[in-house]
Amino acid sequence: MQLLNLKDTVSFMSLRVPALIFSVILMLLSVLSLATNSLNWGLDFTGGTLVEVGYEQQADLSDIRARLQNSGFPDAVVQNFGSSSEVLIRLAPRENVKASELSNQVMQALELTTSNIRRVEFVGPSVGEELAEQGGLAMLVALLCILVYVAMRFEWRFALGSVVALAHDVLLTLGLFSFLQLEFDLTVLAAVLAVIGYSLNDTIVVSDRIRENFRKVRKSEPEEIINISLTQTLNRTVITSLTTIFVLLALFFVGGALIHGFATALLFGVVIGTYSSIYVASLVALMLGISKEDLIPAEVEKEGEELESTPFS
Amino acid sequence: MNNPRTAILNHTPVWKATLVFLVVAFFTLYASPNLYGEDPAVQISAERTAPVDTNLLDQVQSILAERNIATKSVALEDQKILVRLADNDTQLQAQEALDIALSDDYIAAINLAPATPEWLKSLGASPMKLGLDLRGGVYFLMEVDMDTALNTKLEDTVSDFRTALREENIRYRRVVKEGNVVEIQFRDEATKDEAKFFLRNSRGDWQYSDQDDLTLVAQMSEQTLAETKDYAIKQNITIMRNRVNQLGVAEPVIQRQGPDRIVVQLPGIQDTARAKQILNATATIELRMVDQDNDLNSAISGRVPAGSQLIEDENGTPVLLKKRVMLTGNHIVDANSGVDEYGRPQVSISLDSEGGSKMTRGTRDNVGKPMATVFIEYEPTRERTAEGKLKFEKKERVISVATIQAVLGSSFRITGLDTPGEARNLALLLRAGALIAPIQIVEERTVGPSLGQQNISQGTDAIVLGFVIVLAFMLIYYKGFGVVANVALAANLILIIGVMSLIPGATLTLPGMAGIVLTVGMAVDANVLIFERIREELRDGRSPQQSIHHGYDSAFSTILDANITTLIAALILFAVGTGPIKGFSVTLMVGIVTSMFTAIILTRAIVNSIWGGKRLSKLSI
């Protein structure tokens, strides 16, 4: 069986101008949305208290709201979570009350016992700030390390191309979360970093093939080489994306409400990552003027050969 | 086709194939304990030196039998008694019954005991550790208030400087705390220089500099600053340990995190409100004189004199103490264990100036008499007040009795201790009584047992479903080679679980399960790369054997590059992430390494043994 039976080379790069416009527009929209809507930061980053309560039968949300109102929590956000018998209560950080005691007060107000409590999360404001800082730092460090590795293994144009592709994927994923106002918490951050890993995987495979073809195929324009390489790897790109999307769908539908944000970010990221490895990474390398000469210095050849003569025969 | 090289191509030596098989078998063995699950259990251990023996075992069995609590097994292993129960309800009943019936010397803690069979246990195999989000439990991040700790230190120093300068007859205008430094003003420069000389020699842990002609500024040295902070953290950790022991948690984690934080993890705990109250409770120390005027025995038999009180010591022996408190623990600035000039263990104690003068007054007439140190804790009871708050019971315990050798001042020492260990404990408890820095919860994550269970089942469902879909897809798409890839995928899943079970610190969390799902989806990538390469080679007209050979060879460096870069991302995630996120990055990293093994080495061995060395006209790919 063959998913895509491609006899001829697909001229991907002929669509580079529309692709460029498409990416730039999406990126601008993402920036715009992030600037105006910001992200719907989760508790992990804003600080505050969250209590998830499970009832025997369907929960009466308006009764819960009224009780909380009477107990001095007028700002409590009450909503169903996962099913109609489960309720999520969010409280903003407040002054003068020992924040770690808030969840106990909620329990008293709603006359709950410990067995009703499914989950309590409390994050102090300083911790939230730190987590956000660390998260941003992690993303930058990851991009930088990858830039260095790819530059060492390939060539700086590829490195820059793959990092631009990664930044593109991260930006669009953040843009989506901002546009849809989906909650952005620590697990989503982990998913975004996983998107970086995945998208990179794709980009490396494509770049590797481009490098190989630059050495192997004689007398061709860079654009042609890139087209050939993209066509050759297209089947693999699509199949791997498909299997990954399959498992992510499984995660999205049966993995439970806690993992929804994670699955959403990755699903979107994988689709975008697949697109960016075809268009963004190669396009940037092409625009930076990648050529045969750049990829055939004696040193790189040697290193490549060393790795390619595998011990696993 | 008659090329003799085709016969050598795609042949895996027997030793290599055996090795690959053995690796898979090894990890399968160590992954297998996860199939047996865990029993809800109650674990009974001794708090101090109380014996855990067959007598206790009999006692436990009779307590449970009396209350008609059915058990799976009751066994004595490594100084602990483990009671296995059928479900969570009986577990709680048993814990409560044992907690009430057994004496205070024992801790009855709820626990999950792996139901791993004996033969596997003897090989050191055990199931994966589950994170709090799967197992249920409480995670607290507590922050020690360093500002207060430093402030206290500065204030103590101000009064210490005042006393010392006065004793030396060095006249000062004023000594004040100014921000992070202590400022001392003098009337003339000569006195200032004299004071500087004196303080440098007697209090070398401070740095002195001249602000102007009449003002001396004392600043804490970097080392003193670090020591003060370190001390505040260690003290709080000691207190937390003591308190957590009362909670009945089998495997608590109490760790320092960063410069001023403490992580407390209490797996499996049910009553989280109670946990919070206990951790926030306070402990103090009192120094009191032993009552020698009245008879101990008559007091034990019930005639306790009006001004005295009977308090038990560590071993349960009662001591008759005067009710009047000579000194309370909040005056203790520091307490350290060490040895005296004869090499005997001792504890040296420093008090603040107020405590020093109280001590002088209190000991003036009592030289040669015994003084007792009483440790006071507020332990929660099972009762609650009308508002639902826990009732706390004051518990007093004599932790040392020592004879006063001379009139004591702001620093003195307790000698006559039996062992260095005893001295260390006493120093810790003395410090615990004088909390120099308050502590507060800055992060809390509580997962109830029902949600934990639900997370496990949903996570498992997602892994199984994702796994089945990928298996089906690979089978349809690559036929014969698809079967090989599927074997590799299954082996990969087993390897991940095996490795996770073997690494002592690895914990499975819900994001970790998501990581496994993701790995299942991405692990086939290496095989897809190889197989697509083989198809390409076939299309280019190479023989099947050569295609297999070239397919594997040329895909290798690509796979390596792709995996290393993903590994970089996972490593960074591990370095900066906390808790569940770390769990995700661990499974991701483990998955990357194991999938390289299964997708390249394992499939190559299988492919070679099926297709290698044969004359083939086409491949099932």
Chai-1 contact restraints between the chains, C-beta under 6 A:
chainA,res_idxA,chainB,res_idxB,connection_type,confidence,min_distance_angstrom,max_distance_angstrom,comment,restraint_id
A,M1,B,Y477,contact,1.0,0.0,6.0,A-B,restraint_1
A,S100,B,I441,contact,1.0,0.0,6.0,A-B,restraint_2
A,S100,B,E444,contact,1.0,0.0,6.0,A-B,restraint_3
A,N104,B,A273,contact,1.0,0.0,6.0,A-B,restraint_4
A,Q108,B,G388,contact,1.0,0.0,6.0,A-B,restraint_5
A,T114,B,Q270,contact,1.0,0.0,6.0,A-B,restraint_6
A,T114,B,D271,contact,1.0,0.0,6.0,A-B,restraint_7
A,I117,B,G448,contact,1.0,0.0,6.0,A-B,restraint_8
A,R118,B,G448,contact,1.0,0.0,6.0,A-B,restraint_9
A,R118,B,L451,contact,1.0,0.0,6.0,A-B,restraint_10
A,R119,B,V447,contact,1.0,0.0,6.0,A-B,restraint_11
A,R119,B,L451,contact,1.0,0.0,6.0,A-B,restraint_12
A,V120,B,T446,contact,1.0,0.0,6.0,A-B,restraint_13
A,E121,B,R445,contact,1.0,0.0,6.0,A-B,restraint_14
A,F122,B,E444,contact,1.0,0.0,6.0,A-B,restraint_15
A,V123,B,E443,contact,1.0,0.0,6.0,A-B,restraint_16
A,G124,B,V442,contact,1.0,0.0,6.0,A-B,restraint_17
A,V127,B,V442,contact,1.0,0.0,6.0,A-B,restraint_18
A,V127,B,E443,contact,1.0,0.0,6.0,A-B,restraint_19
A,Q134,B,V576,contact,1.0,0.0,6.0,A-B,restraint_20
A,A138,B,I572,contact,1.0,0.0,6.0,A-B,restraint_21
A,A138,B,V576,contact,1.0,0.0,6.0,A-B,restraint_22
A,V141,B,I572,contact,1.0,0.0,6.0,A-B,restraint_23
A,A142,B,A569,contact,1.0,0.0,6.0,A-B,restraint_24
A,A142,B,I572,contact,1.0,0.0,6.0,A-B,restraint_25
A,C145,B,I568,contact,1.0,0.0,6.0,A-B,restraint_26
A,I146,B,T565,contact,1.0,0.0,6.0,A-B,restraint_27
A,I146,B,I568,contact,1.0,0.0,6.0,A-B,restraint_28
A,R153,B,D561,contact,1.0,0.0,6.0,A-B,restraint_29
A,L186,B,I581,contact,1.0,0.0,6.0,A-B,restraint_30
A,T187,B,P511,contact,1.0,0.0,6.0,A-B,restraint_31
A,A190,B,P511,contact,1.0,0.0,6.0,A-B,restraint_32
A,A190,B,I581,contact,1.0,0.0,6.0,A-B,restraint_33
A,A190,B,F584,contact,1.0,0.0,6.0,A-B,restraint_34
A,L193,B,A569,contact,1.0,0.0,6.0,A-B,restraint_35
A,L193,B,L573,contact,1.0,0.0,6.0,A-B,restraint_36
A,I196,B,A569,contact,1.0,0.0,6.0,A-B,restraint_37
A,G197,B,T566,contact,1.0,0.0,6.0,A-B,restraint_38
A,G197,B,A569,contact,1.0,0.0,6.0,A-B,restraint_39
A,L200,B,T565,contact,1.0,0.0,6.0,A-B,restraint_40
A,N201,B,A562,contact,1.0,0.0,6.0,A-B,restraint_41
A,N201,B,T566,contact,1.0,0.0,6.0,A-B,restraint_42
A,I204,B,D561,contact,1.0,0.0,6.0,A-B,restraint_43
A,I204,B,A562,contact,1.0,0.0,6.0,A-B,restraint_44
A,I204,B,T565,contact,1.0,0.0,6.0,A-B,restraint_45
A,V205,B,T558,contact,1.0,0.0,6.0,A-B,restraint_46
A,V205,B,A562,contact,1.0,0.0,6.0,A-B,restraint_47
A,D208,B,T558,contact,1.0,0.0,6.0,A-B,restraint_48
A,N235,B,E532,contact,1.0,0.0,6.0,A-B,restraint_49
A,R236,B,V528,contact,1.0,0.0,6.0,A-B,restraint_50
A,R236,B,L529,contact,1.0,0.0,6.0,A-B,restraint_51
A,R236,B,E532,contact,1.0,0.0,6.0,A-B,restraint_52
A,I239,B,V528,contact,1.0,0.0,6.0,A-B,restraint_53
A,T240,B,D525,contact,1.0,0.0,6.0,A-B,restraint_54
A,T240,B,V528,contact,1.0,0.0,6.0,A-B,restraint_55
A,T243,B,V470,contact,1.0,0.0,6.0,A-B,restraint_56
A,T243,B,G521,contact,1.0,0.0,6.0,A-B,restraint_57
A,T243,B,V524,contact,1.0,0.0,6.0,A-B,restraint_58
A,T244,B,G521,contact,1.0,0.0,6.0,A-B,restraint_59
A,T244,B,M522,contact,1.0,0.0,6.0,A-B,restraint_60
A,F246,B,I469,contact,1.0,0.0,6.0,A-B,restraint_61
A,V247,B,G466,contact,1.0,0.0,6.0,A-B,restraint_62
A,V247,B,V517,contact,1.0,0.0,6.0,A-B,restraint_63
A,V247,B,V520,contact,1.0,0.0,6.0,A-B,restraint_64
A,V247,B,G521,contact,1.0,0.0,6.0,A-B,restraint_65
A,A250,B,A462,contact,1.0,0.0,6.0,A-B,restraint_66
A,A250,B,L465,contact,1.0,0.0,6.0,A-B,restraint_67
A,A250,B,G466,contact,1.0,0.0,6.0,A-B,restraint_68
A,L251,B,A462,contact,1.0,0.0,6.0,A-B,restraint_69
A,L251,B,A514,contact,1.0,0.0,6.0,A-B,restraint_70
A,L251,B,V517,contact,1.0,0.0,6.0,A-B,restraint_71
A,V254,B,D461,contact,1.0,0.0,6.0,A-B,restraint_72
A,V254,B,A462,contact,1.0,0.0,6.0,A-B,restraint_73
A,V254,B,L465,contact,1.0,0.0,6.0,A-B,restraint_74
A,G255,B,Q458,contact,1.0,0.0,6.0,A-B,restraint_75
A,G255,B,A462,contact,1.0,0.0,6.0,A-B,restraint_76
A,G256,B,Q458,contact,1.0,0.0,6.0,A-B,restraint_77
A,I259,B,A514,contact,1.0,0.0,6.0,A-B,restraint_78
A,F262,B,A514,contact,1.0,0.0,6.0,A-B,restraint_79
A,L307,B,S557,contact,1.0,0.0,6.0,A-B,restraint_80
A,E308,B,S557,contact,1.0,0.0,6.0,A-B,restraint_81
A,T310,B,D553,contact,1.0,0.0,6.0,A-B,restraint_82
A,T310,B,F556,contact,1.0,0.0,6.0,A-B,restraint_83
A,F312,B,I600,contact,1.0,0.0,6.0,A-B,restraint_84
A,F312,B,I601,contact,1.0,0.0,6.0,A-B,restraint_85
A,F312,B,R604,contact,1.0,0.0,6.0,A-B,restraint_86
